[in-house]
Amino acid sequence: MRLLKKIKNRITPLKVAFIIAVGIHLAFFNLGASIAKLDNLAHSKGDFSQQVRFKMAAASTEASPSSSSVDKQEEKEIKKQKDQSETKTKKKRDLKEEKVEEVVREEETSKKEAEIDEEVEKEEPKEKKKEIKKEQEGIEKKEKAIKKKDKLEEKINKETEKRISKTEKKQKNKLEQKKNNEKEKLEKENKSVKNEKTSQNNKSIEANNSAKAPGQSSQETKQVDLTAGSKQGVKKPSLLDYNQPVYPEQMKKREIEGKVVLKVLIDHEGQVDKIKIKKSSGYKRLDLAAKKAVTKWRFNPARKNHQKIGSWILVPVRFRLEA
């Protein structure tokens, strides 16, 4: 069993194919040699029969010296035939020899080819291994290059994120500064508005005190709320003089529009006494601009039983950009 296993391990399909090819070539070579021998024997028999005929003719000529010219012609023809047969045999022999040489050459070439194939088969796995190694090295190089690219991209992304974060922080700081500045401006404006209101209130109180006569009725100091609608026996106040509100420049630049509804107290003299925001525009600047404008407006006061009275009314102020 061990011998069989060793033989199986040593014998390969290439070796078996080589042995079979050598056996086939040897068989063809032996067949060619045997065929050539048979052909030579056949030709030799034909030559022998021709020689016998020639000798018989020569003997007949010697026996009858007074032979005719016909016999001479026959001899010539026999010679010609003999020469032709010899030339044919030579040609056949040459062809057979050439065939044998070709067979031998083919066998030699087949042996050489088999040897070359074996050498190539031995060298092929080495070359394949080399090619595989080269491919693996190329793949490793590509992977390394890809990793380097990935690392560079990560670095670039981190740097860009840092820069973006810095720029965002700067922008946020700028926006916060702007907001703070706007708040400060609004606070200043509110303070100025409050101061104006207090001054106007003081003025209106002084005017009311100075204008009141000793026999004046208490109806002049009464206030009527007309924001919900008109009331019986009360005539609504009408607008005498007004100035258009100033559109804030920043709101113009941003192209922001809005509407403010103010609740205004008009005293018995037609002056604005108090202002409240009933409905905001959503923007403090527009609201403040509307308040500033309305404080300077003048009205015909409301009347009840032909007497001037104070009244609360709603005043809408719209801010629209010119088309």
Backbone hydrogen bonds in HBPLUS format (Angstrom, degrees):
<---DONOR---> <-ACCEPTOR-->    atom                        ^
c    i                          cat <-CA-CA->   ^        H-A-AA   ^      H-
h    n   atom  resd res      DA  || num        DHA   H-A  angle D-A-AA Bond
n    s   type  num  typ     dist DA aas  dist angle  dist       angle   num
A0005-LYS N   A0001-MET O   2.97 MM   4  6.25 156.6  2.03 147.1 153.4     1
A0006-LYS N   A0002-ARG O   2.88 MM   4  6.17 157.7  1.93 150.6 156.6     2
A0007-ILE N   A0003-LEU O   2.83 MM   4  6.08 162.4  1.86 154.5 159.4     3
A0008-LYS N   A0004-LEU O   2.86 MM   4  6.06 159.9  1.90 149.4 155.1     4
A0009-ASN N   A0005-LYS O   2.94 MM   4  6.15 152.0  2.02 144.8 152.5     5
A0010-ARG N   A0006-LYS O   2.95 MM   4  6.21 148.8  2.05 146.4 154.8     6
A0011-ILE N   A0007-ILE O   2.82 MM   4  5.92 163.5  1.85 157.3 161.5     7
A0016-VAL N   A0012-THR O   3.16 MM   4  6.49 162.0  2.20 155.8 160.6     8
A0017-ALA N   A0013-PRO O   3.07 MM   4  6.18 157.7  2.12 141.1 146.7     9
A0018-PHE N   A0014-LEU O   2.98 MM   4  6.22 153.8  2.05 146.9 154.0    10
A0019-ILE N   A0015-LYS O   3.02 MM   4  6.29 159.8  2.06 152.5 157.2    11
A0020-ILE N   A0016-VAL O   3.06 MM   4  6.30 159.4  2.10 150.1 155.3    12
A0021-ALA N   A0017-ALA O   3.02 MM   4  6.21 159.0  2.07 147.5 152.9    13
A0022-VAL N   A0018-PHE O   3.01 MM   4  6.29 160.7  2.05 151.5 156.2    14
A0023-GLY N   A0019-ILE O   3.07 MM   4  6.31 160.1  2.11 148.8 153.8    15
A0024-ILE N   A0020-ILE O   3.03 MM   4  6.29 156.5  2.08 150.3 156.3    16
A0025-HIS N   A0021-ALA O   3.02 MM   4  6.28 161.7  2.05 151.0 155.8    17
A0026-LEU N   A0022-VAL O   3.02 MM   4  6.25 161.0  2.05 152.1 157.1    18
A0027-ALA N   A0023-GLY O   3.02 MM   4  6.21 154.7  2.09 145.9 152.7    19
A0028-PHE N   A0024-ILE O   3.04 MM   4  6.31 161.5  2.08 152.2 156.4    20
A0029-PHE N   A0025-HIS O   2.98 MM   4  6.19 153.5  2.05 147.5 155.3    21
A0030-ASN N   A0026-LEU O   3.02 MM   4  6.27 162.2  2.05 151.9 155.1    22
A0031-LEU N   A0027-ALA O   3.04 MM   4  6.25 157.3  2.09 148.3 154.9    23
A0032-GLY N   A0028-PHE O   2.94 MM   4  6.15 156.2  2.00 146.8 153.1    24
A0033-ALA N   A0029-PHE O   3.07 MM   4  6.36 157.2  2.12 149.0 154.7    25
A0034-SER N   A0030-ASN O   3.03 MM   4  6.25 161.6  2.06 149.7 154.3    26
A0035-ILE N   A0031-LEU O   2.94 MM   4  6.13 157.6  1.99 150.4 156.5    27
A0036-ALA N   A0032-GLY O   3.03 MM   4  6.24 155.4  2.09 145.4 151.9    28
A0037-LYS N   A0033-ALA O   3.08 MM   4  6.38 154.5  2.14 147.3 153.6    29
A0038-LEU N   A0034-SER O   3.11 MM   4  6.37 160.2  2.15 148.9 153.3    30
A0039-ASP N   A0035-ILE O   3.05 MM   4  6.30 158.1  2.10 150.5 156.2    31
A0040-ASN N   A0036-ALA O   3.01 MM   4  6.25 154.5  2.07 147.6 154.5    32
A0041-LEU N   A0037-LYS O   3.02 MM   4  6.32 155.0  2.08 149.4 156.0    33
A0042-ALA N   A0038-LEU O   3.04 MM   4  6.31 159.0  2.08 148.7 154.1    34
A0043-HIS N   A0039-ASP O   3.01 MM   4  6.25 161.7  2.05 150.2 154.9    35
A0044-SER N   A0040-ASN O   2.87 MM   4  6.04 152.2  1.95 144.7 153.3    36
A0045-LYS N   A0041-LEU O   2.97 MM   4  6.26 152.2  2.05 149.3 155.7    37
A0046-GLY N   A0042-ALA O   3.11 MM   4  6.43 158.6  2.15 147.4 152.9    38
A0047-ASP N   A0043-HIS O   2.93 MM   4  6.19 157.8  1.98 151.2 157.1    39
A0048-PHE N   A0044-SER O   2.96 MM   4  6.14 152.6  2.03 143.2 150.9    40
A0049-SER N   A0045-LYS O   3.05 MM   4  6.37 155.1  2.11 150.3 155.8    41
A0050-GLN N   A0046-GLY O   3.07 MM   4  6.31 156.2  2.13 145.9 152.5    42
A0051-GLN N   A0047-ASP O   2.89 MM   4  6.15 153.1  1.96 149.1 156.6    43
A0052-VAL N   A0048-PHE O   3.00 MM   4  6.28 155.3  2.06 145.5 152.0    44
A0053-ARG N   A0049-SER O   3.10 MM   4  6.34 162.6  2.13 148.0 151.9    45
A0054-PHE N   A0050-GLN O   2.95 MM   4  6.20 155.0  2.02 145.6 153.0    46
A0055-LYS N   A0051-GLN O   2.90 MM   4  6.20 156.8  1.96 151.3 157.0    47
A0056-MET N   A0052-VAL O   2.94 MM   4  6.21 155.0  2.01 150.6 157.8    48
A0057-ALA N   A0053-ARG O   2.96 MM   4  6.21 155.0  2.02 147.9 154.4    49
A0058-ALA N   A0054-PHE O   2.96 MM   4  6.23 153.4  2.03 145.1 152.6    50
A0059-ALA N   A0055-LYS O   2.87 MM   4  6.11 157.4  1.92 148.1 154.0    51
A0060-SER N   A0056-MET O   3.04 MM   4  6.23 155.7  2.10 144.0 150.3    52
A0061-THR N   A0057-ALA O   3.01 MM   4  6.25 146.1  2.13 141.5 150.8    53
A0062-GLU N   A0058-ALA O   2.95 MM   4  6.30 149.5  2.04 146.1 154.4    54
A0063-ALA N   A0059-ALA O   2.91 MM   4  6.18 153.7  1.98 147.6 155.2    55
A0064-SER N   A0060-SER O   3.05 MM   4  6.20 152.3  2.13 141.8 148.4    56
A0071-ASP N   A0068-SER O   3.24 MM   3  5.78 135.1  2.45 108.4 117.0    57
A0073-GLN N   A0069-SER O   3.12 MM   4  6.45 154.9  2.18 145.6 151.7    58
A0074-GLU N   A0070-VAL O   3.02 MM   4  6.32 153.0  2.10 146.4 153.9    59
A0075-GLU N   A0071-ASP O   2.93 MM   4  6.25 151.4  2.01 146.4 154.2    60
A0076-LYS N   A0072-LYS O   2.95 MM   4  6.30 155.7  2.01 148.8 155.2    61
A0077-GLU N   A0073-GLN O   2.89 MM   4  6.21 159.6  1.93 149.4 155.1    62
A0078-ILE N   A0074-GLU O   2.83 MM   4  6.10 153.9  1.89 147.9 155.3    63
A0079-LYS N   A0075-GLU O   2.86 MM   4  6.16 157.5  1.91 148.7 155.0    64
A0080-LYS N   A0076-LYS O   2.84 MM   4  6.17 158.9  1.88 150.3 156.5    65
A0081-GLN N   A0077-GLU O   2.84 MM   4  6.12 163.2  1.87 150.4 154.9    66
A0082-LYS N   A0078-ILE O   2.81 MM   4  6.03 153.1  1.88 146.3 154.4    67
A0083-ASP N   A0079-LYS O   2.77 MM   4  6.09 162.8  1.80 154.5 158.8    68
A0084-GLN N   A0080-LYS O   2.79 MM   4  6.07 163.5  1.81 155.2 160.2    69
A0085-SER N   A0081-GLN O   2.80 MM   4  6.02 158.2  1.85 146.9 153.1    70
A0086-GLU N   A0082-LYS O   2.85 MM   4  6.13 155.9  1.91 149.5 156.4    71
A0087-THR N   A0083-ASP O   2.87 MM   4  6.17 161.8  1.91 152.0 157.0    72
A0088-LYS N   A0084-GLN O   2.86 MM   4  6.12 156.3  1.91 147.9 155.0    73
A0089-THR N   A0085-SER O   2.88 MM   4  6.13 158.7  1.93 147.1 152.9    74
A0090-LYS N   A0086-GLU O   2.88 MM   4  6.13 158.0  1.92 150.4 156.7    75
A0091-LYS N   A0087-THR O   2.87 MM   4  6.14 160.2  1.91 148.7 154.3    76
A0092-LYS N   A0088-LYS O   2.85 MM   4  6.11 162.0  1.88 151.9 157.0    77
A0093-ARG N   A0089-THR O   2.82 MM   4  6.04 158.5  1.86 148.5 154.6    78
A0094-ASP N   A0090-LYS O   2.78 MM   4  6.07 160.2  1.82 151.1 157.0    79
A0095-LEU N   A0091-LYS O   2.81 MM   4  6.11 159.5  1.85 151.4 157.3    80
A0096-LYS N   A0092-LYS O   2.86 MM   4  6.10 159.2  1.90 149.7 155.4    81
A0097-GLU N   A0093-ARG O   2.77 MM   4  6.02 162.4  1.80 151.9 157.3    82
A0098-GLU N   A0094-ASP O   2.80 MM   4  6.06 156.2  1.86 147.0 154.1    83
A0099-LYS N   A0095-LEU O   2.82 MM   4  6.09 153.2  1.89 146.9 154.6    84
A0100-VAL N   A0096-LYS O   2.83 MM   4  6.10 161.2  1.87 153.5 158.3    85
A0101-GLU N   A0097-GLU O   2.85 MM   4  6.11 161.6  1.89 150.1 155.4    86
A0102-GLU N   A0098-GLU O   2.82 MM   4  6.08 154.5  1.88 146.3 153.9    87
A0103-VAL N   A0099-LYS O   2.87 MM   4  6.16 155.9  1.93 149.8 156.2    88
A0104-VAL N   A0100-VAL O   2.87 MM   4  6.18 161.0  1.90 152.4 157.7    89
A0105-ARG N   A0101-GLU O   2.77 MM   4  6.05 159.1  1.81 150.0 156.4    90
A0106-GLU N   A0102-GLU O   2.76 MM   4  6.00 159.9  1.80 149.5 155.5    91
A0107-GLU N   A0103-VAL O   2.86 MM   4  6.15 155.5  1.92 147.8 154.6    92
A0108-GLU N   A0104-VAL O   2.88 MM   4  6.18 158.5  1.92 149.8 155.8    93
A0109-THR N   A0105-ARG O   2.72 MM   4  6.01 164.4  1.75 156.1 160.9    94
A0110-SER N   A0106-GLU O   2.77 MM   4  5.94 157.1  1.82 147.8 154.6    95
A0111-LYS N   A0107-GLU O   2.86 MM   4  6.11 153.8  1.93 146.2 153.4    96
A0112-LYS N   A0108-GLU O   2.86 MM   4  6.16 161.7  1.89 150.9 156.2    97
A0113-GLU N   A0109-THR O   2.75 MM   4  5.99 159.3  1.79 150.2 156.5    98
A0114-ALA N   A0110-SER O   2.83 MM   4  6.05 154.9  1.89 144.6 151.6    99
A0115-GLU N   A0111-LYS O   2.88 MM   4  6.18 156.6  1.93 149.3 155.8   100
A0116-ILE N   A0112-LYS O   2.77 MM   4  6.07 157.4  1.82 150.0 157.1   101
A0117-ASP N   A0113-GLU O   2.72 MM   4  5.97 158.1  1.77 149.5 155.9   102
A0118-GLU N   A0114-ALA O   2.91 MM   4  6.17 155.1  1.98 144.8 151.4   103
A0119-GLU N   A0115-GLU O   2.90 MM   4  6.23 158.9  1.94 148.1 154.0   104
A0120-VAL N   A0116-ILE O   2.72 MM   4  5.99 158.9  1.76 152.8 159.5   105
A0121-GLU N   A0117-ASP O   2.74 MM   4  5.95 159.5  1.78 149.1 155.1   106
A0122-LYS N   A0118-GLU O   2.90 MM   4  6.16 145.8  2.01 143.1 152.6   107
A0123-GLU N   A0119-GLU O   2.83 MM   4  6.11 149.7  1.92 145.3 154.3   108
A0124-GLU N   A0120-VAL O   2.63 MM   4  5.74 144.6  1.75 152.9 163.0   109
A0127-GLU N   A0123-GLU O   2.94 MM   4  6.29 162.6  1.97 157.7 162.9   110
A0128-LYS N   A0124-GLU O   2.75 MM   4  5.99 161.3  1.79 159.6 165.6   111
A0129-LYS N   A0125-PRO O   2.82 MM   4  5.97 154.9  1.88 142.9 149.8   112
A0130-LYS N   A0126-LYS O   2.87 MM   4  6.20 156.1  1.93 148.5 155.4   113
A0131-GLU N   A0127-GLU O   2.81 MM   4  6.13 160.3  1.85 151.4 156.8   114
A0132-ILE N   A0128-LYS O   2.78 MM   4  6.02 160.3  1.82 151.9 157.6   115
A0133-LYS N   A0129-LYS O   2.85 MM   4  6.08 157.4  1.90 148.8 155.0   116
A0134-LYS N   A0130-LYS O   2.87 MM   4  6.18 157.9  1.92 149.5 155.8   117
A0135-GLU N   A0131-GLU O   2.84 MM   4  6.13 160.8  1.88 151.4 156.8   118
A0136-GLN N   A0132-ILE O   2.83 MM   4  6.09 161.0  1.87 150.1 155.5   119
A0137-GLU N   A0133-LYS O   2.82 MM   4  6.08 158.7  1.86 150.5 156.7   120
A0138-GLY N   A0134-LYS O   2.83 MM   4  6.11 158.2  1.88 150.5 156.7   121
A0139-ILE N   A0135-GLU O   2.84 MM   4  6.13 156.5  1.89 151.1 157.6   122
A0140-GLU N   A0136-GLN O   2.86 MM   4  6.12 160.1  1.90 151.1 156.6   123
A0141-LYS N   A0137-GLU O   2.89 MM   4  6.16 155.7  1.95 148.7 155.4   124
A0142-LYS N   A0138-GLY O   2.94 MM   4  6.21 158.2  1.99 147.6 153.5   125
A0143-GLU N   A0139-ILE O   2.86 MM   4  6.15 160.7  1.90 151.9 157.3   126
A0144-LYS N   A0140-GLU O   2.89 MM   4  6.14 157.5  1.94 148.2 154.4   127
A0145-ALA N   A0141-LYS O   2.87 MM   4  6.16 159.4  1.92 150.1 155.9   128
A0146-ILE N   A0142-LYS O   2.84 MM   4  6.13 156.2  1.90 151.6 158.3   129
A0147-LYS N   A0143-GLU O   2.89 MM   4  6.15 159.3  1.93 149.5 155.1   130
A0148-LYS N   A0144-LYS O   2.92 MM   4  6.20 157.7  1.97 150.6 156.7   131
A0149-LYS N   A0145-ALA O   2.93 MM   4  6.22 157.9  1.98 147.8 153.8   132
A0150-ASP N   A0146-ILE O   2.85 MM   4  6.15 159.7  1.89 151.8 157.5   133
A0151-LYS N   A0147-LYS O   2.90 MM   4  6.17 159.1  1.94 151.1 156.5   134
A0152-LEU N   A0148-LYS O   2.89 MM   4  6.18 161.1  1.93 151.7 156.9   135
A0153-GLU N   A0149-LYS O   2.81 MM   4  6.08 159.9  1.85 153.3 159.2   136
A0154-GLU N   A0150-ASP O   2.88 MM   4  6.14 156.2  1.94 148.3 154.9   137
A0155-LYS N   A0151-LYS O   2.92 MM   4  6.21 160.1  1.96 150.7 156.0   138
A0156-ILE N   A0152-LEU O   2.84 MM   4  6.10 163.4  1.86 152.2 157.1   139
A0157-ASN N   A0153-GLU O   2.79 MM   4  5.99 161.0  1.83 150.8 156.3   140
A0158-LYS N   A0154-GLU O   2.85 MM   4  6.08 160.2  1.89 150.6 156.0   141
A0159-GLU N   A0155-LYS O   2.86 MM   4  6.12 162.7  1.89 152.9 157.8   142
A0160-THR N   A0156-ILE O   2.79 MM   4  6.02 160.4  1.83 151.9 157.8   143
A0161-GLU N   A0157-ASN O   2.79 MM   4  5.99 156.6  1.84 147.7 154.6   144
A0162-LYS N   A0158-LYS O   2.86 MM   4  6.13 157.6  1.91 149.3 155.4   145
A0163-ARG N   A0159-GLU O   2.86 MM   4  6.14 161.5  1.90 149.3 154.6   146
A0164-ILE N   A0160-THR O   2.73 MM   4  5.94 162.8  1.76 151.0 156.4   147
A0165-SER N   A0161-GLU O   2.76 MM   4  5.94 159.6  1.80 148.4 154.6   148
A0166-LYS N   A0162-LYS O   2.85 MM   4  6.10 155.3  1.91 147.7 154.8   149
A0167-THR N   A0163-ARG O   2.79 MM   4  6.10 165.7  1.81 155.2 159.0   150
A0168-GLU N   A0164-ILE O   2.71 MM   4  5.91 158.2  1.75 151.3 158.3   151
A0169-LYS N   A0165-SER O   2.83 MM   4  6.00 157.9  1.87 145.9 152.0   152
A0170-LYS N   A0166-LYS O   2.89 MM   4  6.18 158.3  1.93 149.8 156.0   153
A0171-GLN N   A0167-THR O   2.80 MM   4  6.08 161.2  1.84 149.9 155.4   154
A0172-LYS N   A0168-GLU O   2.73 MM   4  5.97 161.0  1.76 152.2 157.9   155
A0173-ASN N   A0169-LYS O   2.80 MM   4  6.03 160.6  1.84 149.8 155.4   156
A0174-LYS N   A0170-LYS O   2.84 MM   4  6.12 155.2  1.90 148.1 155.5   157
A0175-LEU N   A0171-GLN O   2.79 MM   4  6.08 160.6  1.83 152.7 158.1   158
A0176-GLU N   A0172-LYS O   2.78 MM   4  6.01 161.1  1.81 153.1 158.6   159
A0177-GLN N   A0173-ASN O   2.86 MM   4  6.08 155.6  1.91 145.8 152.7   160
A0178-LYS N   A0174-LYS O   2.83 MM   4  6.13 156.1  1.88 148.5 155.5   161
A0179-LYS N   A0175-LEU O   2.76 MM   4  6.04 162.6  1.79 152.7 157.7   162
A0180-ASN N   A0176-GLU O   2.80 MM   4  6.02 160.6  1.84 148.8 154.5   163
A0181-ASN N   A0177-GLN O   2.83 MM   4  6.08 157.2  1.88 147.3 153.9   164
A0182-GLU N   A0178-LYS O   2.76 MM   4  6.05 157.9  1.81 152.1 158.8   165
A0183-LYS N   A0179-LYS O   2.76 MM   4  6.03 157.8  1.81 151.1 157.7   166
A0184-GLU N   A0180-ASN O   2.88 MM   4  6.13 159.5  1.93 148.5 154.0   167
A0185-LYS N   A0181-ASN O   2.87 MM   4  6.15 156.3  1.93 146.9 153.8   168
A0186-LEU N   A0182-GLU O   2.77 MM   4  6.03 160.2  1.81 151.9 157.7   169
A0187-GLU N   A0183-LYS O   2.76 MM   4  6.02 159.5  1.81 152.7 158.5   170
A0188-LYS N   A0184-GLU O   2.89 MM   4  6.14 155.4  1.95 145.0 151.9   171
A0189-GLU N   A0185-LYS O   2.79 MM   4  6.10 157.4  1.84 148.7 155.7   172
A0190-ASN N   A0186-LEU O   2.69 MM   4  5.96 160.2  1.73 152.6 158.5   173
A0191-LYS N   A0187-GLU O   2.83 MM   4  6.04 158.7  1.88 146.5 152.6   174
A0192-SER N   A0188-LYS O   2.83 MM   4  6.12 156.4  1.89 147.3 154.3   175
A0193-VAL N   A0189-GLU O   2.76 MM   4  6.04 156.1  1.82 151.2 158.3   176
A0194-LYS N   A0190-ASN O   2.77 MM   4  6.02 163.5  1.80 153.2 157.7   177
A0195-ASN N   A0191-LYS O   2.80 MM   4  6.04 156.8  1.85 147.5 154.4   178
A0196-GLU N   A0192-SER O   2.83 MM   4  6.08 155.7  1.89 144.8 151.9   179
A0197-LYS N   A0193-VAL O   2.75 MM   4  6.04 154.8  1.81 149.8 157.5   180
A0198-THR N   A0194-LYS O   2.81 MM   4  6.06 165.4  1.83 152.8 156.5   181
A0199-SER N   A0195-ASN O   2.86 MM   4  6.06 156.9  1.91 146.0 153.1   182
A0200-GLN N   A0196-GLU O   2.78 MM   4  6.00 156.5  1.83 147.7 154.7   183
A0201-ASN N   A0197-LYS O   2.70 MM   4  5.91 160.6  1.73 154.3 160.3   184
A0202-ASN N   A0198-THR O   2.87 MM   4  6.03 157.1  1.92 143.0 149.6   185
A0203-LYS N   A0199-SER O   2.91 MM   4  6.13 152.9  1.98 141.8 149.8   186
A0204-SER N   A0200-GLN O   2.74 MM   4  6.02 161.1  1.78 152.5 157.7   187
A0205-ILE N   A0201-ASN O   2.82 MM   4  6.05 157.2  1.87 149.1 155.5   188
A0206-GLU N   A0202-ASN O   2.92 MM   4  6.15 160.1  1.96 147.1 152.6   189
A0207-ALA N   A0203-LYS O   2.78 MM   4  6.04 156.4  1.83 149.4 157.0   190
A0208-ASN N   A0204-SER O   2.79 MM   4  5.98 157.6  1.84 146.4 152.9   191
A0209-ASN N   A0205-ILE O   2.85 MM   4  6.06 160.0  1.89 147.5 153.3   192
A0210-SER N   A0206-GLU O   2.84 MM   4  6.03 157.0  1.89 147.0 153.6   193
A0211-ALA N   A0207-ALA O   2.76 MM   4  5.82 149.0  1.85 145.7 154.8   194
A0212-LYS N   A0208-ASN O   2.99 MM   4  5.99 137.7  2.18 144.0 152.2   195
A0216-GLN N   A0213-ALA O   3.21 MM   3  5.19 168.1  2.23 111.2 111.6   196
A0222-LYS N   A0219-GLN O   3.15 MM   3  5.13 155.8  2.21 100.5 108.0   197
A0310-GLY N   A0222-LYS O   3.04 MM  88  6.06 149.2  2.14 175.0 165.5   198
A0224-VAL N   A0310-GLY O   2.85 MM  86  6.27 145.2  1.97 130.6 139.0   199
A0312-TRP N   A0224-VAL O   2.77 MM  88  6.22 154.2  1.83 149.8 155.9   200
A0226-LEU N   A0312-TRP O   2.84 MM  86  5.55 153.4  1.91 143.6 151.6   201
A0234-VAL N   A0231-LYS O   3.27 MM   3  5.60 157.7  2.33 128.4 126.6   202
A0235-LYS N   A0303-ARG O   2.79 MM  68  5.08 167.2  1.80 152.7 157.2   203
A0303-ARG N   A0235-LYS O   3.15 MM  68  5.08 148.4  2.25 128.7 138.3   204
A0238-SER N   A0300-ASN O   3.14 MM  62  5.01 137.1  2.34 125.4 137.2   205
A0300-ASN N   A0238-SER O   2.60 MM  62  5.01 159.8  1.64 153.1 160.7   206
A0240-LEU N   A0298-ARG O   2.79 MM  58  5.45 164.9  1.81 142.9 144.9   207
A0241-ASP N   A0298-ARG O   3.18 MM  57  5.03 160.9  2.22 127.6 132.2   208
A0298-ARG N   A0241-ASP O   2.82 MM  57  5.03 158.1  1.87 148.7 151.7   209
A0252-LYS N   A0248-PRO O   3.05 MM   4  6.38 143.0  2.19 143.8 154.9   210
A0252-LYS N   A0249-GLU O   3.05 MM   3  4.95 119.4  2.43  91.5 107.3   211
A0253-LYS N   A0249-GLU O   2.90 MM   4  6.24 159.8  1.94 155.3 159.9   212
A0254-ARG N   A0250-GLN O   3.08 MM   4  6.31 154.8  2.15 141.9 148.4   213
A0255-GLU N   A0251-MET O   2.96 MM   4  5.95 108.4  2.48 126.3 143.4   214
A0256-ILE N   A0251-MET O   2.90 MM   5  5.27 172.0  1.91 156.6 159.1   215
A0255-GLU N   A0252-LYS O   2.86 MM   3  4.75 143.3  2.00  96.2 108.2   216
A0258-GLY N   A0319-PHE O   3.23 MM  61  5.27 159.8  2.27 135.6 140.9   217
A0319-PHE N   A0258-GLY O   2.80 MM  61  5.27 163.4  1.83 172.7 169.1   218
A0260-VAL N   A0317-VAL O   2.77 MM  57  5.14 169.1  1.78 156.7 159.7   219
A0317-VAL N   A0260-VAL O   2.71 MM  57  5.14 160.7  1.74 159.5 165.7   220
A0261-VAL N   A0279-LYS O   2.98 MM  18  4.91 173.1  1.99 147.3 149.6   221
A0278-LYS N   A0261-VAL O   2.85 MM  17  5.46 139.2  2.02 142.6 154.4   222
A0279-LYS N   A0261-VAL O   3.01 MM  18  4.91 161.7  2.04 139.9 140.8   223
A0262-LEU N   A0315-VAL O   2.90 MM  53  5.10 178.7  1.90 139.8 140.3   224
A0315-VAL N   A0262-LEU O   2.78 MM  53  5.10 162.3  1.81 149.2 155.5   225
A0263-LYS N   A0276-LYS O   2.64 MM  13  4.93 169.2  1.65 151.0 154.7   226
A0276-LYS N   A0263-LYS O   2.76 MM  13  4.93 150.3  1.85 142.1 151.8   227
A0264-VAL N   A0313-ILE O   2.79 MM  49  5.40 161.6  1.82 166.6 168.6   228
A0313-ILE N   A0264-VAL O   2.85 MM  49  5.40 159.7  1.89 152.0 157.9   229
A0265-LEU N   A0274-LYS O   2.84 MM   9  4.97 168.2  1.85 143.4 145.5   230
A0273-ASP N   A0265-LEU O   2.69 MM   8  5.37 171.6  1.70 168.9 169.7   231
A0266-ILE N   A0311-SER O   2.82 MM  45  5.40 170.1  1.83 159.5 159.1   232
A0311-SER N   A0266-ILE O   2.85 MM  45  5.40 152.3  1.93 147.4 156.6   233
A0267-ASP N   A0271-GLN O   2.95 MM   4  5.67 159.6  1.99 163.4 164.5   234
A0270-GLY N   A0267-ASP O   3.07 MM   3  5.45 163.1  2.10 112.9 118.3   235
A0299-PHE N   A0270-GLY O   2.82 MM  29  4.43 160.5  1.86 136.8 141.2   236
A0287-ASP N   A0283-TYR O   3.14 MM   4  6.45 159.7  2.18 150.2 156.3   237
A0288-LEU N   A0284-LYS O   2.85 MM   4  6.10 163.5  1.88 155.5 159.1   238
A0289-ALA N   A0285-ARG O   2.91 MM   4  6.08 158.7  1.96 146.1 152.4   239
A0290-ALA N   A0286-LEU O   2.98 MM   4  6.17 155.7  2.04 147.1 153.2   240
A0291-LYS N   A0287-ASP O   3.04 MM   4  6.34 157.6  2.10 148.6 154.4   241
A0292-LYS N   A0288-LEU O   2.93 MM   4  6.19 163.9  1.96 153.8 157.6   242
A0293-ALA N   A0289-ALA O   3.14 MM   4  6.32 161.8  2.17 146.5 150.9   243
A0294-VAL N   A0290-ALA O   3.05 MM   4  6.22 164.6  2.07 152.6 156.7   244
A0295-THR N   A0291-LYS O   3.06 MM   4  6.20 149.9  2.16 151.9 158.4   245
A0296-LYS N   A0293-ALA O   3.26 MM   3  5.79 150.4  2.36 110.1 117.6   246
A0297-TRP N   A0294-VAL O   3.10 MM   3  5.18 160.6  2.13 107.5 113.7   247
A0309-ILE N   A0302-ALA O   2.88 MM   7  5.53 160.8  1.92 149.7 150.3   248
A0304-LYS N   A0307-GLN O   2.81 MM   3  5.21 153.9  1.88 144.5 151.5   249
A0307-GLN N   A0304-LYS O   3.10 MM   3  5.21 142.6  2.24  98.7 109.5   250
